[in-house]
Amino acid sequence: MRYAFIEAEKANEDVAWMCERLGVSASGFYAWRKRAPSTRAKKDEQLKVRIKASFEASRKTYGSPRVLEDLREDGERLGRNRVIRLMQEEGLQARVRKRFKCTTMSDHDQTVADNVLDREFEAAAPNQRWVGDTTEMLTAGGGKFYLAAIVDLYSRFCVGWAVSAVNDRHLTMRALEAAIRRRCPSAGLLHHSDQGSTYASEDCQDLLAANGITCSMSRRGNCLDNAAMESWFSTVKFELGETFESIHRAKEQLFDYIEVFYNQRRRHSTLDYVSPARYERERATENQMAA
C-alpha cells in the first residue's frame, strides 16, 4: 500500500522524500515498479472494465448486487466484496433513493371500492393482481404533466402506461386500455388503485366492469395500501428522473426506460435479480415442462 501511495503521488512529491517518511527504501520502490502485476491484479483490471460496462448499461443505477449478478451470468465466479472494492476504486456508486411521498387526491363524493387487495403484493400467476396509480412529473420550464401506470404484481412488469398534461379519467383509462390490449386478461383480475376521482369515475368503473375486472381501492389517506405502486414510481424517478425537457421528450425517455430497460433488462430484487420479462418467460417454460 505504501508503494502504491508513492506511485500515485510521485508527480506531486519527491520519491526519495516520500520513501524516507514512509519508512521504505527508494530501491525497494523502484524494484516494486518493475515487478509484473500479479494474476489477481490483472484479473481485477479486466473485471473493472466489465463492471463499468454493467454500470453504464444500467444507466448508472446498479449497485454491487445487480452488477454481481451481471458478472455471474457471464460466467464469473467472485464475491460481492470484491465487486464493492472494485466499484469503489473506479468511483462507481449508485445514488441513494429518496422515500416516496403520498400525492393521492381523494376529496370527491364518488363511490369507492373496498380494499380487496389488502396489501397482498404478490401473485401466483400473471394477470391476477394489477396495481395502478398516477404521479406528477415536471418539465424544465416549470410545467407539470402526469404519468399513469399499471404494474402486474406477479412479475412487476409494467403492463400499461400513459402520459398527459391533464390528470383526468382519460389518462388513467388510457393506461388501463393499453394494459388490457397487451395482456388480454381473463375475467377475475383484480385492479387496485387509490381512491382518486379518476379511478372512482363512472367511465373508469364501467371499463373495469366491461372487462370482468374486480376493483380494489386503498383506504382513504393510506398510501401504504398501494406501496408496491408507490415504490415503482419511486424507482422510475430515481433512475430516470422526474424533470424533462418537454412532454414530447418525456414520452420518448419513458418509453426507452419502461419498455426497453425496466421491463426487459432491469434486474428486480424481488424476482431473484432477473428482469420482469425474463421472470415471466422462465416461469412459463417451467410450467410447460411440468405440465
N, C-alpha and C positions, 0 to 999 in steps of 0.2 A: 504493500500500500504506500509506503514511503517513496519507493522508486516511482510509482505511478504518479504520485503527487508532484515529484520533481519534474517528471516528464511533462506534466500538464502546465507547470509554472515556469519552465526554463526560458520561455520567451520574455518573461517579466522580471526574473531574478537570476542572479549568478548561480550556476550549478554548484561550484565549489562551496559557496557560502551556504546554500541550502543543505548540501550534504553534511557540512560541519554542524549546522544547527539541528539536523535530524539524526545525527549520530551514525551516519553511514559514510562509506568511502566513495570518492568520486570514481575510482577504478571499478568498484563494485557496481555503481550505477551504469557506467558505460558497458560493462560486461552484461548487465541485465538487458540493456537495449539491444545487444547483438543476439541474444538468445531468441530462438524462434518461438512464436506463440504456442501455448500448449494446445493439445487436441480439444480440450474443453473450451478454451478461449476462442479457437477458430469456430467451434460449433456455436458459441454464443453470438458471434458476429453474423453467422448465417441465420440464426433464429431471430436476431434483431430485424433483419430485412423482412422476414415473413411476418413477424409481429407487427411491424409498421404497416405492412400491406393489409393485414387483417383490420387494424385500427382505422386505416384510411377507408377501406371498403365499407366499414360500419358507419361512415360519416362522422368518424371520430367520437363515437358514442360507446364503444365497447370497453369495458373494464377487463381485468385479468380473467374472470371466469369464462366469459364468452370468447376471448382471444384464445384461451387454453383449449376450448372445445374446437375452434377452427384448426388449431395445430394438431390436436389428437385425431381429428377427422382426416387430416392429411397424412397420418401415419407416425407422427412424432410421439415419442414416449418421454414425458417430462412432467414435473410437478408444478403446481401453481406458484410456489415461492420463487421458482426460477423465472417464471413469466413476470411476476411482480417486479423482481430485481431488474430484469432487462427492460421492462417498460419504464421504470424509474430512471434508468441510465439514459434512455432515449427521450425522457421528458414527455412520455405519453400518458395522459391522465384524463379520464372521463370526468365531465362536470358533475357536481353534486345536484341531485334532483330536488326541486322545491316541492313542498307539500301542496296538494291540491286544495283549492278553495271552492266552497259551495256557491253556486250562482243561480240556483233554481228560483223562478218567479211563479209561485203557486197561488197568487191572490186573484181568484176567479170563483164564479159560482157554478161551474160546470160539474157534472158528476165525475167522481174519481173512483178508480178500481181498488180492490183490496191488494195488500202486499202478498201476493201468492208466492212470489219467488222466495221471500223470507230469508234473504242473504245466503241462499244456497248457490254459490257462484261456480258450480261445476255441472257438467252434463255428461251423460253416458254415451251420447251419440250426437252427430250433427243435427242441427235444426230442432233441438228440443227446447233450448232456452237462449233467447236473444236478449241483449240489453241495449238500450238506446239512450242518447242524450244529445244536447246541443251545447256548444261552447262559443264564447266570443273570441274573435281574432281582431288584429289591428292592421292598418295599412300605414306605410311610412309617413303619409301626410296627416295622420291623426284620425282617420276614419275608422269605422268598425264594419265588420262583416261576421257571418256566423257559419260554423261547421256543424252539421248534424251527422251522426254516425251510428251504425248498428254493429255490434260485435257478437259473434257466436261464442257462448261460454264453453263449448266443447273444446275448441282449439284456439280461442282468442283471435280467430280470423275476422277481419273487418269485412262484413258481407255487403254493406251498403253505406254510402255517404253522399252528401250533397253540400253545396256552398251557396250562400245567398247574402245579399246586402240587407235583407229583411228577415228577422226571426219570427216567422209565422208558421201556420199549419202547413202551408205549401212546402216549406223547406223540410220539415220532418217527414211529410208524406213522400217527398221525392226520394229521401234516403231509404224509407221503408219500401217503396216501389222498386228501387234498384236492388234491394236485398231479396225481395220476392222473385224478381226476374232471374236473379243469379242463382238462387238456391232451390226454387220451386218446392217450398216446404209442404209437407202433408199436414192435414188438419191436426190440431192438438199442440202446435207450437206455442210456447209461452213467450210473450214480448213484455219486457219490464222497462219502465221509464220512471221519471219523476212525475210529480203532479202538475207539471207545466200546462198552461192552457193550450199549447199547440198539440200536446198528446191527448188532452181531455176533450178536444174539439170533436164535434159530431162527425165531421168528414174523416178525421183520422180514425175514430172508433168504427165508423162504417167500413173503412178499408181493412181494418183488422178483422172484423166480423165476416166480411165477404171472403176472406181467405182462411177462415177457420182458425184464426189466431186468438188465443186467450190473452187478455190484457191484465197486466200486473203493474202496480204503481207503488213507489216508495211512500212511507208515511210522511206527512207534512213536515217540512223543515229538517228531515233526517237524510242527509246526503250519504251516510254510510250504508243505507239500504241499496244504493246503486254504486257502491265503492269500486266495483270492477270497471264500470264505465268511466268514472271519475279518474281512475288510475290510467285508463287507456289515453284519455285526453292529456293527462299529465305527461305521459311518455311522448306523445306527439309534440307537445310544446317544448319539452326538454330536449328532444333530439332534433327537431326540425326548426323550432322557434314559433313565435306567435305574432310576429310583425313582418309584413311582406310589402314589397314594392307596390303592388296593386292586387285587386281581387283576381284579375286575369292571371297574374304571375303566381298568386297563391294556389289557384286551381292546378296549374302545371306542377308546382312543387309538391302539393298534396298528393296528386296522382303518382308522382315518382316515389314519394315516401311510402304511401299506403299500399299501392298496388305492386310496385317493383321491389321495394325494400322490406317493409314491415310484413306483409302477407307472405312473401316468397322467400325471404332470406333471413330476416332478423331472428336471432335465437331468443326464445322466450324461456324465462327461468321456471315458469310453472309447467312447461312442456319438456322438461329434462334437456333444455337448451337446444331444441330444434325449432324451426320456423313453424308457424301455423299451417302453411300449405304442406310442408313435409310431414308434419304430425298427422294430418288427415290422410295423406297418401299411405303412410306406413300402417296406420290403424286399419285402413280399408284393405290393404294387402293381407294383414294378419287375419282379419275377419273372413276373407275369401278362402284363405288356406285352411282355416278352422272349420269352414262350412262343409 
